[in-house]
Each structure stands twice: as structure tokens, then as C-alpha cells.
Amino acid sequence: MISEQSWEDAELLWDYHQMHHELRPCSVAIGLGSHDLGVADTTVDLYKRGMMPLIVFTGATSPTTRERMPRGEAVHYRERALELGVPSSAVLVEPNARNTGQNISFSKALLEEAGTHVSSVLLVSKPYEERRAYATACKLWPGVQFVSASTPMTFDSYIESIGSTRLVVDMLVGALDRLLIYPNQGFMVRQSVPAPVAEAYGRLCRDGFTSRLVVGQAKP
């Protein structure tokens, strides 16, 4: 259980992390690997709706996915897409990326090697990673238009799918921490953070939701 104030603060971060972009057809979709197979399912749904002719799934393994996805996140995503009826010719796999920056830069290199012209990219991620993926892509791939997407779901339903309120709140705080820190390190473009969101982040940090913060940084 968490306090009513922490719940409200977490909901504010949840909403902020989603870009609320209007979906439109793009040259390609990039599905960012994670523990969440829902990213693959949503990417397939968008493909079947005609939003893109080509999919790139990107991701190696991590401590949180090694047991569940031993062949690598991108490979498991591809297998899921094929199970759902996507032709193999429409799915490329980038199996080496271990962070968001590599997801973008390695996918960009793969598409260039394949001779695919890219003017727009549909970025498909976990709901709370939309803004981070967008800010990273804008930094590493200038001249391309990006549209962010994720599985439509409420904060409550996402917590239910993960099974731990504290873990989800920690992840929301950690994602915002990176949006604040990484622009100074050249990893992503800077995003405007409204004062209420920054204040909610500070309260959640002070309340101990800090397990996913960037190590070695001063906290509010």
C-alpha cells in the first residue's frame, strides 16, 4: 500500500511519460525490447491497421528478461509477431541493443544497411517509456519524424499486469530521473517538465521510491 498523495503523484508521472501522439502511418515501426510482450502485440496490431509496412524489433537480454526471454528480447518479439500472423519478410531483428540509445542507433544502422528509406518512425514501447524513447530518438536520429505509441491502458491496469505497485512507481520515478539527467550527458533532447510533475517526482523520491534512480546523482 502507498499513500493517497503518492498514488496521485504516480498517476501524474504516468500521464506525463506518455506523449499522447495521434497515430499516423510511418515508414517503419521500432518495437523496443523489454520484459513486456505487450509491446510486440501492440506493434502487430498497428501493422495490421496499416500504420507501417515494416517492423524492427530491437533488444538483447537484461537481468530482468534473461530467464523469460533467453533467446533475446527482439527474437522473442519477432516470434510473437509471426505467431500473430505477420509475414517474416515484414520483421527485422536487431538483437544487440542493451539500452534505449542502442535501440535507436542500432536500429537506424540496420535499416540503413537494408537500404530502407526512413522519413518517419513509429516508436512502440512500454507506456511509461514513451517520452524517454522519443527524446532519445530525436537526439540520435535527426531529420526523422517520430510518433510514440504503447499499449493503451490505465495506471491501475498496468500495476495489475506487473503485480507490484512499488515497482511500477519506482520505474516511473526512474524514467523521469533520466529525462532530467541524460540531456546534460548528450543522450537525449531536453523535454519540458511541468512544475506539478517535477514536484510530484520530488515527493516520490523523498518518500523512498528510489530503486530505479541513476546511481551517483544528487536527488531532491
MOHUNOR-V440924 format. One record per backbone hydrogen bond with DSSP energy under -1.0 kcal/mol. NH is the residue of the N-H (numbers start at 1). CO is the residue of the C=O. Records with the same first field share a line. If there is no record, write none. Layout:
NH->CO / CO
This chain:
7->3
8->4
9->5
10->6
11->7
12->8
13->9
14->10
15->11
16->12
17->13
26->51
28->120
29->54
30->122
31->56
32->124
33->58
39->36
41->37
42->38
43->39
44->40
45->41
46->42
47->43
48->44
49->45
50->47
51->46
55->90
56->29
57->92
58->31
59->94
60->97
65->62
66->62
69->65
72->69
73->60
74->59
76->72
77->73
78->74
79->75
80->76
81->77
82->78
83->79
84->80
85->82
86->81
90->87
91->88
92->55
94->57
103->99
104->100
105->101
106->102
107->103
108->104
109->105
110->106
111->107
112->108
113->109
114->110
115->112
116->111
121->145
122->28
123->147
124->30
125->149
129->126
130->127
131->17
133->129
134->130
135->131
136->132
137->133
138->134
139->135
140->136
141->137
144->141
145->119
147->121
149->123
158->154
159->155
160->156
161->157
162->158
163->159
168->164
169->165
170->166
171->167
172->168
173->169
174->170
175->171
176->172
177->173
178->174
179->175
180->176
181->177
182->178
186->183
187->182
189->135
198->194
199->195
200->196
201->197
202->198
203->199
204->200
205->201
206->202
207->203
208->205
209->204
210->208
213->210
217->214
